[in-house]
Amino acid sequence: MNEWELIRRISGELPPQGGDVVKGIGDDCAVVRWGEEYLFLTKDLMTEGSHFLRPGYPAESLGRKLVNANVSDIVAMGGRPLWALLGLSLPVMEGGETEALIRGITGELRRFGVYLLGGDTVRGEELTLSLTLLGHGGRPLYRSGARPGDQIWVSAPLGYARAGLNLFLKEGRVDHPKAGEKYFQPSCRADLIPFLEENEIHGLIDISDGFVQDLGHILEESGVGASLDLSCWPKDPWIETQAQAEGIPWESFCLNSGEEFELIATAPAVSRKALLEASWIPVGTIEPGRGMTWKGESSGPVNLSWTHGF
């Protein structure tokens, strides 16, 4: 049973949502009416061996990553982060690791203006981290909002997170500045919150599993297809070199790079000028129908497959 099948099984055993619940399972956050606004709720779990390696990945970076993964979900719904609950299962950690982990978590919570309200800590055999984050906002943005005719945009060039992981696994270090920053100091796009509040955006999701996978969620939830064209993509020769080392086109390398914590948006033509001025990159068009197709030239066959699910 894979992740999506498990989620379907759990949700199928639950009664229908009602009352003030606007959105439950199936997006980056749950959404609940909260007076004149909406409350956003999300949770991320990170376990040793599945999401990170110990020893190796710095404990402070791990704390930063936990917070940014959750804040990114709130941002991807058009909200602002507000409160958090923290869960930790801690093994015996070597000198300074625990302090570094807490420093990474609390430093990022302060940076985003998030208040830690409580949580739970236990002793365990392996390190497991969990953060529940609550946010608020006046206009939720959903994966299901894409419409035929929308342009597809990404908030920054991709591929550096994948390159950073590859270098770390091969060499135990990441010497390239952008790749090192993406891998060791992940930072979500909370700086775009005012932009998302002020401009017309139809569909939105953050990039945690890779552009193709996450755009696939937008297409599935919106009941539409997409035609991709990377002619406006700023090519980085260093990224091309990393892709060649894997034996794949640079387009596939970039579009299947996970944990970038950038954003994919679909928007009408009226928002084009604002998106370009904010340095978003146009990468295609939402089309009627289903599936993802490639438009224009590429350096080789591009992987456009994704796992269907929530």
C-alpha positions as CSV (number, residue, x, y, z in Angstrom):
1,M,0.0,0.0,0.0
2,N,1.6,3.3,-1.1
3,E,1.2,6.7,0.5
4,W,-1.8,7.7,-1.7
5,E,-3.6,4.4,-1.2
6,L,-3.1,4.7,2.6
7,I,-4.5,8.2,2.6
8,R,-7.5,7.1,0.6
9,R,-8.0,4.2,3.0
10,I,-7.9,6.5,6.1
11,S,-10.2,9.1,4.6
12,G,-12.7,6.5,3.4
13,E,-13.2,5.4,7.0
14,L,-14.1,8.9,8.2
15,P,-17.5,10.6,8.3
16,P,-18.1,13.4,5.8
17,Q,-16.7,16.8,6.6
18,G,-19.1,19.5,7.7
19,G,-19.7,22.6,9.6
20,D,-16.8,25.1,9.3
21,V,-14.5,22.7,7.4
22,V,-14.0,24.2,3.9
23,K,-11.2,21.8,2.8
24,G,-10.0,18.6,4.3
25,I,-7.7,15.9,2.9
26,G,-6.3,16.6,-0.6
27,D,-4.4,19.9,-0.5
28,D,-1.3,21.4,1.2
29,C,-3.4,22.4,4.2
30,A,-6.8,21.8,5.6
31,V,-9.0,25.0,5.6
32,V,-11.5,25.9,8.3
33,R,-13.7,29.1,8.6
34,W,-12.4,31.3,11.3
35,G,-14.6,34.4,11.8
36,E,-14.1,36.7,8.8
37,E,-10.9,34.7,7.8
38,Y,-9.8,31.2,7.2
39,L,-7.6,29.0,9.4
40,F,-5.0,26.8,7.6
41,L,-3.7,23.6,9.3
42,T,-0.8,21.4,8.1
43,K,1.6,18.8,9.5
44,D,4.9,17.4,8.4
45,L,6.7,14.3,9.8
46,M,10.4,13.7,9.1
47,T,12.1,10.4,10.1
48,E,15.7,9.3,10.1
49,G,16.6,7.1,7.2
50,S,13.6,8.2,5.1
51,H,13.9,12.0,5.0
52,F,17.5,12.5,6.2
53,L,20.7,10.7,7.1
54,R,22.5,10.6,10.4
55,P,25.3,11.2,10.8
56,G,25.9,13.5,7.9
57,Y,23.1,16.0,7.6
58,P,23.7,18.9,10.0
59,A,21.2,19.0,12.9
60,E,20.6,22.7,12.6
61,S,19.8,22.4,8.9
62,L,17.4,19.6,9.8
63,G,15.5,22.0,12.2
64,R,15.4,24.6,9.5
65,K,14.0,22.2,7.0
66,L,11.2,21.0,9.3
67,V,10.0,24.5,9.8
68,N,10.3,25.6,6.1
69,A,8.5,22.5,4.9
70,N,5.5,23.4,7.0
71,V,5.6,27.2,6.3
72,S,5.8,26.4,2.6
73,D,2.5,24.5,2.9
74,I,0.8,27.5,4.5
75,V,2.2,29.8,1.8
76,A,1.0,27.5,-0.9
77,M,-2.5,28.0,0.3
78,G,-2.2,31.8,0.3
79,G,-1.9,32.0,4.1
80,R,0.4,33.5,6.8
81,P,1.9,31.2,9.4
82,L,0.9,31.8,13.0
83,W,1.1,29.0,15.6
84,A,3.0,25.7,15.9
85,L,3.1,22.5,17.9
86,L,6.3,20.5,18.0
87,G,6.8,16.7,18.4
88,L,10.3,15.2,18.9
89,S,11.4,11.6,19.3
90,L,15.0,11.9,20.3
91,P,17.7,9.2,20.4
92,V,21.0,9.7,22.3
93,M,22.6,12.5,20.2
94,E,26.3,13.4,20.2
95,G,27.7,16.6,21.6
96,G,25.8,19.7,20.6
97,E,23.5,18.0,18.2
98,T,20.3,18.5,20.2
99,E,21.2,22.2,20.8
100,A,21.9,22.7,17.1
101,L,18.5,21.0,16.2
102,I,16.6,23.2,18.6
103,R,18.5,26.3,17.3
104,G,17.5,25.5,13.8
105,I,13.8,25.1,14.7
106,T,13.4,28.1,17.0
107,G,15.5,30.4,14.8
108,E,13.2,29.7,11.8
109,L,10.0,30.0,13.9
110,R,11.2,33.4,15.0
111,R,12.1,34.4,11.4
112,F,8.6,33.6,10.3
113,G,6.9,35.2,13.3
114,V,5.5,31.8,14.5
115,Y,4.6,31.2,18.1
116,L,5.4,27.7,19.5
117,L,2.4,26.8,21.7
118,G,3.4,23.4,22.9
119,G,4.0,19.8,21.8
120,D,5.6,16.6,23.1
121,T,9.0,15.0,23.4
122,V,9.9,11.3,23.9
123,R,13.1,9.2,23.9
124,G,13.3,6.9,20.8
125,E,15.8,4.7,18.9
126,E,15.9,7.0,15.9
127,L,15.3,10.8,15.4
128,T,11.8,11.7,14.3
129,L,10.5,15.2,14.0
130,S,6.9,16.5,13.7
131,L,5.6,20.0,13.3
132,T,1.9,21.0,13.2
133,L,1.5,24.5,11.9
134,L,-1.6,26.8,11.9
135,G,-1.9,29.9,9.7
136,H,-4.6,32.3,8.6
137,G,-5.6,34.2,5.6
138,G,-8.6,35.9,3.8
139,R,-8.5,34.0,0.5
140,P,-7.5,30.3,0.3
141,L,-5.7,29.2,-2.9
142,Y,-6.2,25.6,-4.0
143,R,-4.6,23.0,-6.2
144,S,-8.0,22.7,-7.8
145,G,-8.2,26.3,-9.1
146,A,-6.4,26.0,-12.4
147,R,-8.4,26.9,-15.5
148,P,-7.9,26.3,-19.2
149,G,-6.0,29.3,-20.7
150,D,-4.0,30.0,-17.5
151,Q,-0.3,30.3,-17.9
152,I,1.8,28.1,-15.6
153,W,4.5,29.8,-13.6
154,V,7.4,28.7,-11.3
155,S,8.8,31.1,-8.7
156,A,12.5,30.4,-9.5
157,P,14.8,28.1,-11.5
158,L,14.9,24.5,-10.2
159,G,17.4,21.7,-9.9
160,Y,19.7,22.9,-7.2
161,A,18.2,20.8,-4.4
162,R,18.6,17.7,-6.5
163,A,22.2,18.6,-7.4
164,G,23.0,19.3,-3.7
165,L,21.6,15.9,-2.6
166,N,23.6,14.1,-5.4
167,L,26.8,15.8,-4.4
168,F,26.3,15.2,-0.7
169,L,25.7,11.4,-1.3
170,K,28.7,11.1,-3.6
171,E,31.2,13.3,-1.9
172,G,29.9,14.1,1.5
173,R,30.0,17.8,0.8
174,V,28.4,20.4,-1.5
175,D,30.8,23.0,-2.8
176,H,28.5,24.8,-5.2
177,P,27.0,27.9,-3.4
178,K,23.4,27.6,-4.8
179,A,23.2,23.8,-4.4
180,G,24.7,24.0,-0.9
181,E,22.2,26.7,0.1
182,K,19.2,24.7,-1.2
183,Y,20.4,21.5,0.5
184,F,21.8,22.7,3.8
185,Q,19.8,26.0,4.3
186,P,16.3,25.3,2.7
187,S,14.1,28.4,2.7
188,C,10.5,28.5,1.5
189,R,9.0,31.5,-0.4
190,A,7.2,33.3,2.5
191,D,8.5,36.5,0.9
192,L,5.9,36.0,-1.8
193,I,2.9,36.1,0.7
194,P,2.1,39.8,-0.1
195,F,2.3,39.1,-3.8
196,L,-0.1,36.2,-3.6
197,E,-2.5,38.3,-1.6
198,E,-2.5,41.1,-4.0
199,N,-2.6,39.4,-7.4
200,E,-5.0,37.0,-9.2
201,I,-3.8,33.5,-8.9
202,H,-6.0,30.5,-9.8
203,G,-4.1,27.4,-8.8
204,L,-1.1,27.1,-6.4
205,I,1.1,24.4,-4.9
206,D,4.6,24.2,-3.4
207,I,7.4,22.1,-4.9
208,S,8.2,19.4,-2.4
209,D,8.1,16.2,-4.6
210,G,9.3,17.9,-7.8
211,F,7.7,20.2,-10.4
212,V,6.2,17.4,-12.6
213,Q,4.8,15.5,-9.5
214,D,3.4,18.6,-8.0
215,L,2.0,20.2,-11.2
216,G,0.4,16.7,-11.7
217,H,-1.5,17.3,-8.4
218,I,-2.8,20.6,-9.8
219,L,-3.9,19.0,-13.0
220,E,-5.6,16.1,-11.3
221,E,-7.5,18.2,-8.8
222,S,-8.5,20.8,-11.4
223,G,-9.5,18.3,-14.1
224,V,-7.3,19.9,-16.7
225,G,-4.1,19.2,-18.7
226,A,-0.9,21.1,-19.4
227,S,1.5,21.9,-22.2
228,L,5.0,22.7,-21.1
229,D,7.6,24.9,-22.8
230,L,10.9,25.8,-21.1
231,S,12.0,28.3,-23.8
232,C,12.0,31.1,-21.1
233,W,13.9,29.0,-18.5
234,P,17.3,30.5,-17.6
235,K,19.7,27.6,-18.3
236,D,22.6,27.1,-16.0
237,P,25.6,25.3,-17.5
238,W,26.5,23.8,-14.2
239,I,23.0,22.2,-13.9
240,E,23.4,20.9,-17.4
241,T,26.7,19.3,-16.3
242,Q,25.0,17.7,-13.3
243,A,22.2,16.3,-15.6
244,Q,24.7,14.9,-18.0
245,A,26.4,13.1,-15.1
246,E,23.1,11.3,-14.5
247,G,22.6,10.7,-18.3
248,I,19.3,12.6,-18.5
249,P,18.2,15.9,-20.2
250,W,18.6,19.0,-18.1
251,E,14.9,19.6,-18.4
252,S,14.1,16.3,-16.6
253,F,16.8,17.0,-14.0
254,C,15.2,20.4,-13.1
255,L,11.5,19.3,-13.4
256,N,12.0,16.3,-11.2
257,S,14.0,18.0,-8.4
258,G,12.3,17.6,-5.0
259,E,12.3,19.7,-1.8
260,E,12.9,22.9,-3.7
261,F,10.2,24.7,-1.7
262,E,9.5,27.0,-4.6
263,L,5.9,27.6,-5.9
264,I,3.9,26.6,-9.0
265,A,1.1,29.0,-9.9
266,T,-1.5,29.1,-12.6
267,A,-2.8,32.5,-13.4
268,P,-4.8,34.4,-16.1
269,A,-3.3,36.8,-18.6
270,V,-4.2,39.8,-16.4
271,S,-1.5,38.7,-13.9
272,R,1.3,38.2,-16.4
273,K,2.9,41.6,-16.0
274,A,3.0,41.4,-12.2
275,L,4.4,37.8,-12.3
276,L,7.2,38.8,-14.7
277,E,8.1,41.8,-12.6
278,A,8.3,39.5,-9.5
279,S,10.8,37.2,-11.5
280,W,8.4,34.3,-11.9
281,I,9.2,32.1,-14.9
282,P,6.5,31.1,-17.5
283,V,6.7,27.4,-18.2
284,G,3.5,26.5,-20.1
285,T,-0.2,26.7,-20.4
286,I,-3.2,25.0,-18.8
287,E,-5.2,23.1,-21.5
288,P,-8.5,21.3,-21.6
289,G,-8.3,17.6,-21.2
290,R,-5.9,15.5,-19.2
291,G,-2.2,14.8,-19.0
292,M,1.0,16.7,-19.5
293,T,2.6,17.3,-22.9
294,W,5.8,18.9,-24.1
295,K,5.8,21.9,-26.5
296,G,9.0,23.0,-28.3
297,E,12.5,21.7,-28.4
298,S,14.3,19.8,-25.6
299,S,17.7,18.3,-25.1
300,G,16.2,14.7,-24.9
301,P,13.1,12.8,-23.8
302,V,11.7,14.5,-20.7
303,N,10.1,12.6,-17.9
304,L,6.6,13.9,-17.5
305,S,5.1,11.1,-15.5
306,W,3.7,11.5,-12.0
307,T,2.1,9.5,-9.2
308,H,-1.7,10.0,-9.1
309,G,-3.0,10.7,-5.6
310,F,-4.0,13.5,-3.2
